[in-house]
Every structure is written in C-alpha cells, then in structure tokens.
Amino acid sequence: MLNGSAGQYRCPHCQAINVVVAPVAGAPASSRGGARTVVAVFLGCAVVALLAGWWGLALGVGLLAWALAGALGKVKGPGALLRPTATKTGVSALGIGLGALVATCGALGGVSARDGAARRARAAEEAEAAAAAERAATKERAAKEAAARAAHEAELQANLGAAARSYAAGLAEVDGLVANERWDEADAKLREVAAAIADYRELTPPPEALAASVSQHSALQAKLDGHRREAATAAWIAAAEAIVGDRTRCQDHDLVANASAPIDGLRREDPRYADVEALRAKLDQCARDMPPPSEWRYAVRDDPMGGQIAFAKVLSRNTFEFDFPYAGEQRASLTIREGKGTDVILAVERGQFTCFMGCAVQVRFDDGAAERWRAVGPSDHSTQSLFLRREAAFVKRLKGARVVRIEAEFFQEGRRVLEFPVARFDAAALR
C-alpha cells in the first residue's frame, strides 16, 4: 500500500493497482462566499437601476435578454459568470432573476422621476398663477386709489374758493389772539386751521388762492414757536437760578441733572441765549463740586426715661490695627447723638484712648487748619470712647464739611489720625 488516504495501492491477492482520489476540502465555505457575492451584486444593480430610472430599465431589459440567450444555450449568460459551478437550470434562473430585478427597479425609478417632475411643474404653475393674481390685484388697487385720489382732488378744486376764504378768516382770528397775547388759544386755533386746510396744501401744483395765506400761516407759526421757546427758556432760567443760588440745592444731584436738561428748540439768536449759557456753566460747576453720596446712618430709639434719642453715625474711611490684646483690623466711628442734649462721640471697637481727667484731640475740617478740641471720657470710665466738647460748634462746622480728621492718643499705641467721610450730614434727621 503506497498511500492509505489517496494515491495508488496494490491488491495483495490479485496484484492489481488501484487509484484513490483524495476528497476536496473547503467546498462549503467557498459556496457561502459565492452566495454573498451574488447578493451583493443583485443589491448593487438594483440601487443603480433605481437611481438611473429609465436607463436602469434599459439595462435590466438587456440583462434579461442576455439571461434568456444563456438559458437557450446560445451564449454564456450572466448567471454563469456569477455561479460558474451551479447547474444549468440554476445559472439560467440566476441570470433571469438579475435581469428582472434590474428592469423592475429601473421602471420604478423612472416612474418616480416622472412623478417628481410633474409635481414640480404643477408647483411652478401654481406659483406663477398666484403671482399673476397678486399683480392683477395690485394693479386693480392702484387703479382704484388713483381714481379715488383724482376724485378727491377734483372735489378739493371745486371747494377751493370757499376753503381759501375760511383759511384766511381763521388766520386772521389767530393773528388777533396773538396780538392780545392769548397764546394758548392762538396755538389751539392755529392747529385747528392747519388740520382743516392740510389736504388743500398738498395739491400739486400748490393753489395760487392759498399762497398768501400759507405765508401768513408760516409767520404766525414762527411767532407761536418763538413764544413757546421764550416761555420754556424763562422757566428753565428760573429753575436754574433757584438751584445755583442755593448751596444745598446745588448739591442735590437730581435737581442739578433735571435743571441741566436742554431747552427744546433754543437758538443762538434767541434773546436769553446768553443767560442760559451762563447758567449752564454754573450748573456744570455745581456738578463738579457735588459732594459724594452720604455715608451717614440714622436711627431713632426710645429713651427709657421718656422721649426719644436720635443717632447719626459714620465709620472712618481708614482702618488701623493695634497690638495684642487689641489686634485685628478695625475702624473708628463718629456719632452725633440728640436726646436731652447733643453729644459728639468718638469711639473704637478695641483699644484704649489716653484721656485721664480730660484731654485734647486735634480736629481738621476738610483742608482747614487743625484745631485743638477738648474731650472727656464717658461717665462709666470706659476707655473705648471720647466725648468731644463744644458740641454745637462741632455740629455747625460738620454741616458744610466733606471730610473730618481727628487725631487722638491711644494707650501704648501713640497718636492715630482717624478720617471720617462726613459729606451730606443731615442735622434735620436728628430732630
């Protein structure tokens, strides 16, 4: 025996030589790969035919004719190219199926393209019809408006004489009111006359019968506008003078802003233009000199012994620190207290003023010279506050100040300057 699975072997009895062929491996896998190829080809051809439309139908008919010729044995059909190992019947069926599928998809694509073109054509026709209808409607409206305008103008021309006389009479009445300085009545009457003659003044060309009256109308309107500006200017000047002449009002932001608003229609040639410009310069100065917003805090509480006690308190602008046991950043406070009398109290959160049996501090209002001011400690002998004397004088000086600086001495810390923003102190809030 030469080969037990394939090849040749000799019979031990008759000495004859026999040939055995080995089985072919892998045939099922190859068959599966061929089936996938056929499916892919069918799907690809179907998609191409669907997109090509009528050209796809022509391709499908050609494939179908080729498959029929292959089934009759005239040529090698498309099925034989796809599955060369299939039986003749399978090859023929495969080619005919491919041709029929391509032809069907081509026909469907062509019908769909034809229907889409028809829809687009109908949509274009409908849009054109709508546009034509809109053009016709617009033309009809324009014709009606022109006819109405022509009829209205013809009516105006027919009544022009009476309208001109009424116009002139109305202007004469306005002139009389102006002469008597009845300005409000004249203004109302001129508006009435203008409304009545408005359509006639829009005629083209302008009517000759109205020319003189139109000129008179413009002159009267100019007089009324001039009087209106004069009245507005006079009111503006009065308000501005009241502000710049009063220091308190000059420091009111809202009053200054409102007074600085422009006068409608004011002209350089108006009689009081120079007065307005001078007052505007003073209002601008008020704005530049405007004190900062108030940082005072006001409060009122009941006095246990009867009556009420009012407080005005402001914190120092600068901060300071002491050593242990008063460490930590802090601010001082300045309090004006009104009850049965007036008290001016300087206090710190932590620390000790040096003021045994009375002392003195240095006080400076704004940019003025520093002044020596007597102070005493509180009746409970605590060391965190001082009472400044000459209370009435201090409050009086406080009213016009923006910054107050007070230099006081602290135990083991030396002298410190405490700066308070006291602008806009309102003494009336304590009463």
Summary of the structure (lengths in Angstrom):
residues: 431
radius of gyration: 55.1
end to end distance: 137.8
largest distance: 161.4
contacts: 1187
relative contact order: 0.05
helix: 55%
strand: 17%
